[in-house]
Amino acid sequence: MTDGICGVVKERVEAAGLWGAGREETEEPRTHLIAAEPFSLSKEQLTLLNRLGPALVKFYEAVNDLYLRSGPEWVREYLDAGKGDDLVRHAAMKYQKHTIPGIIRPDILMTPDGFAITELDSVPGGFGRLDCLSQAYEQEGWELIGSPRGIRDGFAAMLRSVAGKDDPVCAIIVSDESVDYLPEMVYIAGELREIGLSAFTVRPREVTFTEEGLFIDVDGEKLHVDLVYRFFELFDLLNIPKSELISYAARKKLVVVTPPYKHFLEEKSLLAMIHNESLRDYWALSLGEEDFDLLRRITAPTWVLDPRPVPPHAEISGFRWKDKPVRDWREIVQGTQKERRMIIKPSGFSPLAWGARGVKVGHDMPQEEWAEAVEEALDGFHKLPYVLQPFQETDLFRVTYFGEGCEGPSEMEARVRLCPYYFVVDGQAKLGGVLATACPKDKKLIHGMVDAVMTPCRLG
């Protein structure tokens, strides 16, 4: 089954304009290595992924309620830190009170203890590339998770559901700051048009506004936009042309925007709240005991790096340093390389918060640099909160792949990250597909890179 697959995948990805797309450096033409076959998941793993989608929808709905109505003040303090007043006010507006993101993508590491969710992304890239890769493997006879065309059809169903109509005009708006993902958004819009959905990828400056709403020019015709798929980050709003007009149109209900303008649903610190003991009863009631237990079990332990020491009679909940509780995060500044097997990363609302940027691996840097990273995170709490997670040890998998010339397959031992894409349709999660990223075992962080293998997943 592997014979010829490299050429089929390369040809399709090149035709889609994605070969080499999304890379800051340009000295190599490709973006990643080509897998000889899809990555195999067990029946039990797929069952868990199917359970996870509905649990995550419940979680986002519960976070939405926690922030807007029933939560303690410290929750809003954490989630509002560093955000502008206009964005905070917009997030609380009634017109989008009950809305949650239309795509939910957890980053899941495969560890000896099972799945470990290290991040949640509600403005994810990668699903266009996954759809393109999936077409190639399906063409060669592979049945994938989500087959046939689960990503394209799931995205289309989500857009129609959010727009509230079967034939909306959809503008996928990609900012300059997110331009690495422009080719895959152009590609997926074209695939949507193939099945009759009027979807077009545009830049913010290409949108025009009147008192009737937003418009885009398509082949000389002005089309009224029903739905905006927001492929730009909220921290970039001040740098995005016409962002205020798009926001105004959303507030006036002249257009529907997804993901909604809710900064508090785009923070890594949400993972810390799953494990916060003071919120245990809230999660159990809102999610149900079964889904709450599932999320606690497979979500990596996470803590917000709050610089304030806790009172003398208390301790940082759930955290141990040198087998002892601590009251002040500065106690972790000193430690051996083994004791520093931890990761610090921005919670969100920053250009450092995506694509492994801003991530500090404690045991992969000198002690002095680790101390500086801890202090930087604590000092910046009120402008840009950081979170701390234990470094996740992962299983190793033997992956067969093709290099640039497709001369013949090679093998490597790799660490693997799974990215399932859930599309929220009428309040229900639909698993459209799963992207596996396999990196050489010496890489501390797993993400798309030229020496990584990226491939769809199948039930094997």
C-alpha positions, -999 to +999 in steps of 0.1 A: +000+000+000+030+023+005+042+021-031+035+054-048+019+071-018+046+097-015+041+109-051+003+110-046+005+130-014+032+153-027+012+160-059-020+167-041-003+190-015+016+208-042-016+213-063-033+227-032-005+253-028+005+238+006+039+223-002+062+245+018+034+268+030+034+280+065+071+281+070+089+312+081+122+300+067+123+293+029+155+275+022+137+241+021+107+237-002+087+212+018+068+217+051+071+182+066+079+146+058+054+123+041+041+092+060+041+059+043+007+052+058-018+069+081-010+067+119-029+039+136-051+043+167-066+015+186-104+010+191-100+021+227-082+053+217-108+062+192-136+055+217-119+079+241-116+106+214-153+102+206-161+106+243-138+136+246-156+158+220-189+161+239-170+166+272-151+195+257-183+211+244-197+209+279-165+223+293-166+254+270-202+260+279-194+257+316-164+281+312-187+305+294-212+304+323-184+305+349-170+337+335-202+355+326-225+345+355-216+322+383-178+322+388-157+337+416-140+370+410-105+354+408-115+335+377-123+367+358-091+383+372-070+355+357-088+355+324-090+393+320-053+399+329-037+420+301-069+424+281-081+458+270-113+472+284-131+472+250-124+435+245-136+427+280-168+446+275-174+430+241-169+395+255-198+401+279-223+414+253-256+397+253-257+391+215-231+364+219-239+353+254-243+316+247-219+312+219-188+290+220-161+283+193-172+262+163-140+242+162-123+227+192-089+212+189-070+197+218-033+190+216-028+154+229+005+138+238+007+100+237+023+090+270+029+057+288-001+066+310-024+073+280-035+106+265-024+139+280-040+171+268-015+199+270-034+227+252-068+236+239-071+257+207-103+273+196-087+292+166-068+263+152-048+260+120-040+227+104-074+215+094-071+226+058-038+207+055-054+176+072-082+177+047-057+178+018-036+150+032-067+129+039-078+132+003-045+117-008-046+087+016-083+081+009-075+081-029-050+053-022-077+032-004-072+041+032-102+045+054-095+073+079-111+085+111-137+109+097-138+093+062-149+103+037-140+140+038-148+145+075-129+177+078-144+195+048-179+183+056-176+189+093-164+225+087-193+231+062-218+217+087-205+239+115-205+271+093-241+264+083-251+257+119-236+289+132-250+310+103-285+295+109-290+289+071-281+264+045-266+287+020-247+314+038-220+336+022-189+329+044-158+350+046-128+333+061-108+364+072-070+358+076-049+386+091-014+395+081-002+381+114-017+347+105-005+347+069+014+314+073-021+298+072-034+317+043-027+290+017-046+263+036-076+286+042-076+295+005-076+257-002-104+248+022-126+276+009-122+262-026-132+228-013-163+242+003-173+258-029-170+224-046-199+212-024-220+244-029-211+265+000-202+302-009-170+304+011-141+328+002-108+335+020-100+372+022-077+396+040-092+421+064-085+450+040-106+433+013-138+436+034-160+466+029-186+479+054-219+497+049-249+502+073-263+470+057-233+449+068-201+435+055-193+429+018-166+412-002-159+415-039-160+382-058-153+384-096-166+419-096-198+412-077-204+426-042-215+397-019-232+404+014-214+383+041-236+363+064-208+346+084-172+355+092-149+327+102-124+346+123-089+333+115-071+360+135-062+363+171-078+388+195-045+401+207-039+413+171-070+434+168-053+468+170-030+457+141-057+444+118-072+467+092-110+472+096-111+450+127-133+477+144-158+476+115-159+438+117-165+439+154-191+467+150-210+446+124-210+416+148-223+437+177-251+451+156-260+416+144-252+425+108-230+394+105-223+363+126-186+358+137-171+326+148-151+320+170-169+346+191-151+376+205-145+359+238-109+361+250-116+340+281-122+309+259-087+312+243-065+308+274-043+279+284-051+288+320-084+271+315-066+238+319-055+249+354-091+256+363-100+220+355-076+209+383-084+237+407-099+221+439-121+251+447-139+246+414-143+209+417-180+210+427-188+234+399-172+212+372-188+181+386-223+197+385-219+214+351-202+186+333-215+156+351-192+133+372-183+111+342-171+139+319-154+158+347-135+127+357-125+121+320-111+157+316-093+156+349-077+123+340-064+132+306-056+169+311-021+176+320-017+192+355-015+229+350-009+259+373-011+296+367+021+314+377+006+339+401+034+359+419+014+364+451+025+341+480-003+322+496-010+326+533+012+308+558-015+283+567-019+273+530+000+260+500-002+260+462-029+234+455-017+201+440+019+212+434+050+196+450+086+207+447+113+184+460+084+163+475+072+193+496+044+218+492+053+254+484+037+288+490+057+309+465+066+300+429+100+315+434+110+284+453+113+265+420+140+289+407+167+267+423+167+231+413+186+203+395+181+195+359+159+165+370+138+187+392+133+212+364+114+188+342+087+214+337+074+237+310+065+274+312+044+289+284+022+320+279-014+314+287-027+332+256-033+367+241+002+370+228+021+363+196+043+341+218+013+318+227+012+297+195+034+274+175+057+265+204+068+302+206+075+314+242+077+278+256+105+273+280+116+237+288+132+237+323+156+208+319+167+219+284+183+252+296+209+263+322+197+269+357+203+307+354+181+309+323+154+288+341+155+313+369+151+342+345+121+325+328+104+320+361+109+356+372+098+369+338+066+349+340+059+361+375+067+397+368+044+397+338+014+382+355-009+412+352-001+418+315+005+382+303-001+353+326+020+322+322+012+286+330+034+258+343+031+221+334+052+190+341+071+179+311+053+150+296+073+118+289+059+102+258+059+068+242+081+062+212+066+050+179+084+036+149+072+058+119+079+051+082+083+081+060+095+095+027+120+123+024+122+150-003+129+129-033+105+099-025+134+076-033+124+051-007+110+048+028+130+055+059+122+049+096+126+069+128+116+066+164+093+094+171+073+112+197+037+118+186+011+145+192-026+140+182-048+168+171-085+158+168-107+184+152-142+186+166-168+207+148-197+220+169-229+215+150-262+224+167-245+221+201-230+186+194-194+177+187-185+160+154-151+145+151-140+154+116-105+138+116-073+135+136-039+148+126-008+130+139+025+149+142+055+127+147+088+144+157+123+128+161+126+115+197+153+141+205+129+170+200+116+183+233+086+200+217+063+184+192+050+207+164+050+210+126+085+212+113+105+201+083+118+169+100+084+160+114+059+135+098+024+148+095-004+124+086-041+116+092-051+089+116-070+057+110-085+029+131-059+001+130 
